[in-house]
Amino acid sequence: MIFDSTNKFSTKQAVTATAASTNVIDLGVSLRDVGVGEPVRIIAIVEDAFAGLTSMAVSIETSNVENFGSGVTTLVTSQAVPAASLVAGYAFPPIHLPKGIDGRYLRVNYTVVGTGTAGTVSTGVVMGHQLND
C-alpha cells in the first residue's frame, strides 16, 4: 500500500475508543472539486491487531472549522467490521469520497463498539486500484 504522506489521516494511531484521526486534510479555501475524473479512495489498514472491542467502523467527515468544533458533516461510513477481522494487515473496503464536498477540512472518525485494549490503524488517500475495489 502506498500512501502519500501529505494525505494521511492516521499513522499507526492507537484506537481503543471512538476517536477522530490525528491528522486533518485541508482542501483549501477555493475550488474543492476533489477527484476530477478519478475517484478518490481512502483506505484504512490495521497495523496492530485489535482486542477488547466488538467492532469498528470508519467515517469520513468534513467541516469548515479546522478543529471540527461545529458544522461537522459525515460524508460516508464503512460497514462495522467485527473485532475478529481486525487483525494486522486487514484493509477496510475502500471508501470513495463523494463529489461536491462543501467543507474545507476532512478527517476520519473511528467508531468503536465496546472497549478496546489494543490496536492501531493507518488511514490515508491512495491512488489507483491498490486493493480490490
N, C-alpha and C positions, 0 to 999 in steps of 0.2 A: 504494500500500500504506500503510495507516495502522497504525502500531504505537503501543501505549500505552507511554510511556517508562518507567513503573514495572514493566513486564513484558517488558523486553528482556534477552536473554541476551548479545548482542553488537551493537556498533555499529561497522561498518567494521573489524572485527577482522582483522588480518593472520593468515593461516593458511598456514604453509609446511611444517608437520609436524603429526602428531596432537596435538591440544590441547583443553583444556576452554575453555568460554566465559569471558569476562572477568567476567560477572555471574552471580549465583545468585539465584533467587527463593525467598523464604521463605514457605511455605504456612501457617505458624503452628503453635502447639502443640496447638490443639484441633481441632474439626471440619475435616476436609480433604476434604469431598465436593466435589471440583473439578468444575465444569461441570454442575451440576444442571440438567437439562432442555435443555442445549445443548452440543454437542461443543466442546471446547477445542482450537483449531487453533494450531499453531506453524508459522511459515513462515521459511525461510532463503532470503535473496536475495543473489546475488553482486553486490557493488558494483563491484569492480575485477576484471578477468579473471584467472583463474589460469593459471600457467605452470609447467612443470617437473615437475608431478606426473602420476600416471597416472589417479587417480580420488579422489573424496571422498564419504564418507557422513556423515550427521548422526544422532546418537543423543540421546535424552532420558534423563537419568539422575536418580536420586533417592538421598538418603541422610538419615539423621538427624543427621549431623555436617556442620556448615556448610562446613568445608574439604574435605569428601569424603575424609577420611583413611581411613575404614573403612566397611564396610557399604554399598558402592555397588551399586545395582541398575539395570540398563539396562531401561527401560520399553518402548522402541520404537526401531527403527533404520530409516532410509530405505534405499533401494537405493543402491549405489555409483554415482555419476554420473561418466562419463568426462570427462577434462580438456577435451576438445574442446567439451563442452556448457557448461563453467563460464565463460561469458562474462558481461560486465556485463549485468545485468538478468535473468539466468536465475533462476527461482524453483524451488526443490526442491518436489516434490509436498507438499502439506500433511501434517503429522504430527498425528494426533489423540491427545490424551492418553487413556490408559485410565482407567476409573473405578476407585475403590478404591486410590488411591495411599497406600502406607504411610509413605513417607519425608516428612520435614518440608521438605527443600530440593530444588529442581530446578536442573539445569544442562544445558547442551548439550555434547556431546563431538563434535568434528570428527575423523573418522578418515581420514587421508590415506595413500594408497598412492603411493610414490615420494617424491621430494624436491622440494617446491615452491620456486619462486624468486619468485613474486608471487601476489597475490590477496587480496581482502578479502571478508568476508561480514557481513551484518546478520541477526540472528535474533531473533524475539520472538513473543509471543502476539498473534493478530489476532482480530477479531470478524467473524462472518458469513461469507459466501461471497465473499471478495475475489478469489479465484482459482478456477479450475475445480477443485473437489474433490468 
